[in-house]
Amino acid sequence: MNAALAHRGPDDSAYAVFASGTVALGHRLLAIRDTVHGVQPLIRHKPRRVHKDQINPFADPEPGGAVPSHEYSISFNGEIYFPPETRSDLETRGHTFSTTADTEILLALYLEYGSACFARLNGEWACAIWDGHRERMILARDRYGIKPLYYALIEGDGQSEGQKRPVLAVASENKAIMLAPGFRRQFKPQYLCQTVFVFPRAFSPFQGIESVPPASFIEYGVDGRYQTHTYWCPSFPTEHNMTLAMAAEGIRKHLAKAVSRRLAGQVPVCTYLSGGVDSAAVTALAKIAVGEAGCEGNSEDNAAAPWQAFNLSFTNSDFDELDEAAKIAHHLRVDFDSVSCPAEEIAANLEATLFHTESALPNASAVGKYLLSRSAKQKGYTVTITGEGADELLGGYPTFKAEALWRMKSSPLRSERQAGRAIWKRFVKAESQTEGILWNNSNRWRTLPQRWGFPSALVLRSHLSRSLVRFFIPAKLTDPGFAVDHLDDYDDASLLKLHPLQASMVATYHTLNGYILVNLGDRLEMAHSLEGRAPFLDNDVSDFIATIPPQHLLDINTLTEKLALKEAFRGMLPVSTVEGQKHPFFAPDWLQVRQTGAGSALFDLHMSDRALRRAGMYRPLSVSIMKFLWVWLPRGSVLKRKIDIAIGKMWTVQLLWARMIDDFPTFEEDRPMRCLHTS
């Protein structure tokens, strides 16, 4: 299992064994902070003496204050940004530290406060903690699910004769769990039914494997019982008296601090620069931060050098932003390196990308992200700061505008209905290139149930996908609630209390942790041992954004998204960046990839009638009809765009089946796996 994750941690491979051999933790290390002593799994014992003012839910003092020794161990992935006083406070409570790594502070916090510590953590992280006192394994993830964490309960032999007890297998990626003895590889039928235009909450595509939910922790006992707890839920304590200027100032201040925190480490740090305001703001703030004294974590060489930004250029894509990105880089005076990604490169690297995403792709942009991260790593960088999360938190998607206009068009006020129809015409023209991709020009929203008190693009998309799923997927793989049952994951009562824009943004969190962070975030960065950090998802940043009145995020009259963010960086970025329209991060369409030499061979191998029948997931006749329309419909056709996405998803599911189900690879350790502890 450790060998399958070698790409996530090339600097060390180790494990530790506890509870008479019934519990083991392994770790692959990517050395970023305390590159000499940051070895994991980290092992500690409960402090031998408890201070009289110590708050320790695990303390069982003996006479004289002595505490029995219990083993605790942690395997941790990511980065947590602790305030300086956290360590000193723990030291006053009797904890000692032998490293400067955040892993050791986290384990000390757990010893001190138990699972209540998770709500205090700010960063991109996931961890597994063995609690030897309570004989439990604790699995936890950050608020938004930036770092992945999967688990499976695999039937195995119990310790007592004749008993069966499941074995808990845990890993950062599905492929490692698939190597556990007794695991049977197959797709979840509900995953196949939700791969057309709908992104469910973060979960594994594979039967028997689940994802630890974002903002949650799971306690798993040695008796086989487990429970999931949520430690944070999004809320919107709106400051209704906040002006646009106040909102802009607050975003700029909190985002600057979040970017500065993410420069931490003893390795070189860079940013990705797409051409939009999100990545441009992050790059501008990083350039400012490295020029200030005392910027923690940057080596002298890195701090003194000009800031490095990497860009991805999709050749022959309607959404390529190379020219704008180059303009931003020149404006900010940062070093700029653009990676070209034509359809030929996409075809050549598609299988490798899917091996790391472990998830189907509606568009080939993930392949570009794979190549971008590879380039940054080859240039010597180990950490990159990105703009993920801005669209979800700040109202950046066209669907938010569409929903606002639907509300206007269904208003009881005639004047508002007229205004809505007029603005809708401008919206359709402005977003013509994204129609069928990011929004649907369908009037069916008028007839669907408004479960959250307003017409929802997510609900519309879910219902529209049902007919497509029926067309493609055999009935034996579907169930009555397919394609819409994921809507039950939402807390309808909570969403009904929010402003429609806020409720819709919460709904997009499933897209964030079920697609964006999987297919465009951690997996494709860590594929090349590169850690991605997302300052927009910083606790302080997202908490402040939640207080901004909705009218400062979306100005429907001017069709301006992320209004407060744009105002925050007006004057710091080029005018065209601040006033420009958001473009999706989309690669050339799948038909262009199919028309390359490598793409043609790959498509014919995995999308032939024979291959489809062998995998048994899609109806060959239905796919043949769609192939015909895919080729012969005119370029720019909305239906052609939808078909392109559907075929791309089916193609990549077929490729995943071939690599992850039918012919799963073997892995060998690239370095000796060290045993750090046995008990």
Helices and strands as residue ranges (DSSP letters): G 3-8, E 12-18, G 19-21, E 23-29, E 42-45, G 63-65, E 71-80, H 84-92, H 102-113, G 114-120, E 123-131, E 136-141, E 150-157, E 164-171, H 174-177, H 189-193, E 209-211, E 216-221, E 226-230, H 244-261, E 269-272, H 277-290, H 300-304, E 308-313, H 322-332, E 335-340, H 343-357, H 365-378, E 383-385, H 390-394, H 398-409, H 414-430, G 432-434, G 443-446, H 457-472, G 475-477, G 485-489, H 492-496, H 500-507, H 509-511, I 512-516, H 517-519, H 522-526, E 531-533, G 535-537, H 539-545, G 550-552, H 563-568, H 575-579, H 590-594, H 597-606, H 609-615, H 620-632, H 638-656, I 657-662, E 674-678
